[in-house]
Amino acid sequence: MAGFQKLKDYIKKTMEQEGDERRIAFGFALGVFISFTPFFSLHTILALVFAFLLRLNKIATVAGAWVNNPYTVPFIYYLSYKLGAYLMGWRVPPPDFHNFSFKVFTHYLKFYGVPLLLGTSIAGAVASLVSFYVMLYSIRALRRRKRRKE
């Protein structure tokens, strides 16, 4: 469970950052949204690119991008796919890998990729909205405690 400890450490480091608490929380929320995208191997790179382009806190954005990790991704993607398929009204049969080819792959990409992208976008938007307010509240509470100690 070293991955969870590393994520916890990054989130703590994020909350202790100096700067505007809303921008830190927004960076974290953007990272959370990115973590829900189906571009699993690109989450950290995407987080850094968007943090740089939007001038957000890079540590906060990367910490948010690591919320969805190898332990949680199968569940998140499966539930997101089911949500997307439900919203689209699609009933997709399980894939048949007996006659697998590039043509079959592109066919499956359409029928499995589109609902997955829709579901992850919706789930990511909800998770990022919640994480924005949780992080904002947490940063403010941490700073209040710090001021009281001083």
C-alpha positions in Angstrom: 0.0 0.0 0.0 2.9 2.3 -0.6 0.9 4.0 -3.3 -1.7 5.3 -0.9 1.0 6.6 1.5 2.7 8.5 -1.4 -0.7 10.0 -2.4 -1.4 11.0 1.2 2.0 12.7 1.4 1.5 14.6 -1.8 -2.0 15.8 -0.7 -0.5 16.9 2.7 2.3 18.7 0.8 -0.3 20.3 -1.4 -2.3 21.7 1.5 0.8 23.2 3.0 1.7 25.1 -0.1 1.8 28.9 0.0 -0.4 30.8 -2.3 -4.1 31.4 -3.1 -6.1 28.6 -1.6 -8.7 28.6 -4.4 -6.0 28.2 -7.1 -4.5 25.3 -5.1 -7.9 23.7 -4.7 -8.7 24.3 -8.4 -5.4 22.7 -9.4 -6.1 19.7 -7.3 -9.7 19.4 -8.7 -8.3 19.6 -12.3 -5.9 16.8 -11.4 -8.8 14.7 -10.1 -10.8 15.3 -13.3 -7.7 14.2 -15.3 -7.4 11.1 -13.1 -10.8 9.9 -14.3 -9.9 10.1 -18.0 -9.2 6.9 -19.8 -5.7 8.1 -20.8 -4.3 6.2 -17.8 -0.6 6.3 -18.6 -0.7 10.0 -19.4 -2.3 11.4 -16.2 0.8 12.9 -14.7 1.9 14.4 -18.1 -1.5 15.9 -18.7 -1.7 17.3 -15.2 1.7 19.0 -15.6 0.8 20.4 -19.1 -2.5 21.9 -17.8 -0.9 23.2 -14.6 1.7 24.9 -16.7 -0.8 26.3 -19.3 -3.3 27.5 -16.6 -0.5 28.6 -14.2 -1.8 26.4 -11.4 0.1 24.8 -8.6 1.9 21.8 -10.2 2.1 19.8 -7.0 -1.6 20.2 -6.4 -2.5 19.2 -9.9 -0.3 16.1 -9.9 -1.5 15.0 -6.5 -5.1 15.2 -7.9 -4.1 13.2 -11.0 -2.9 10.4 -8.7 -6.2 10.0 -6.9 -7.3 7.4 -9.4 -4.5 4.8 -9.2 -3.9 1.2 -10.2 -5.9 0.0 -7.2 -9.0 2.0 -8.0 -8.9 2.3 -11.8 -10.6 -1.0 -12.6 -13.6 -0.1 -10.5 -13.8 3.5 -11.6 -13.5 2.6 -15.3 -16.1 -0.2 -15.1 -18.6 1.9 -13.2 -18.0 4.9 -15.6 -18.4 2.7 -18.6 -21.7 1.3 -17.2 -22.9 4.9 -16.5 -22.0 6.0 -20.0 -23.7 3.0 -21.6 -26.8 3.5 -19.5 -27.0 7.2 -20.4 -26.6 6.4 -24.1 -29.1 3.6 -23.9 -26.6 1.1 -25.3 -26.6 -2.6 -24.5 -23.2 -3.8 -25.7 -22.4 -7.5 -25.7 -19.1 -8.7 -24.2 -16.2 -8.6 -26.7 -15.3 -11.7 -28.8 -11.6 -12.1 -29.1 -11.6 -15.1 -31.4 -11.4 -13.2 -34.7 -9.5 -10.2 -33.4 -8.1 -7.7 -35.9 -7.5 -4.0 -36.3 -10.9 -3.6 -37.8 -12.5 -5.5 -34.9 -10.5 -3.3 -32.5 -11.7 -0.1 -34.0 -15.3 -1.5 -33.9 -14.9 -2.3 -30.2 -13.3 1.1 -29.6 -16.5 2.8 -30.8 -18.8 0.6 -28.8 -16.7 0.5 -25.6 -14.7 3.8 -25.8 -17.6 6.2 -26.3 -19.6 5.1 -23.3 -16.3 5.0 -21.3 -15.4 8.5 -22.3 -18.9 9.8 -21.5 -19.0 8.0 -18.1 -15.5 9.1 -17.1 -16.2 12.7 -18.1 -19.4 12.8 -15.9 -17.8 10.9 -13.0 -14.6 13.1 -13.2 -16.7 16.3 -13.3 -18.6 15.3 -10.1 -15.4 14.1 -8.4 -13.5 17.2 -9.3 -16.3 19.5 -8.0 -16.5 17.6 -4.7 -12.7 17.6 -4.4 -12.4 21.3 -5.0 -14.6 22.1 -2.0 -13.1 19.4 0.2 -9.6 20.7 -0.6 -10.6 24.3 -0.2 -12.1 23.6 3.2 -9.1 21.5 4.2 -6.6 24.2 3.3 -8.5 26.9 5.1 -8.9 24.7 8.2 -5.1 23.8 8.2 -4.2 27.5 7.8 -6.5 28.5 10.6 -5.0 25.9 12.9 -1.5 27.1 11.9 -2.4 30.7 12.7 -3.8 29.8 16.1 -0.6 28.0 17.0 1.5 31.0 16.1 
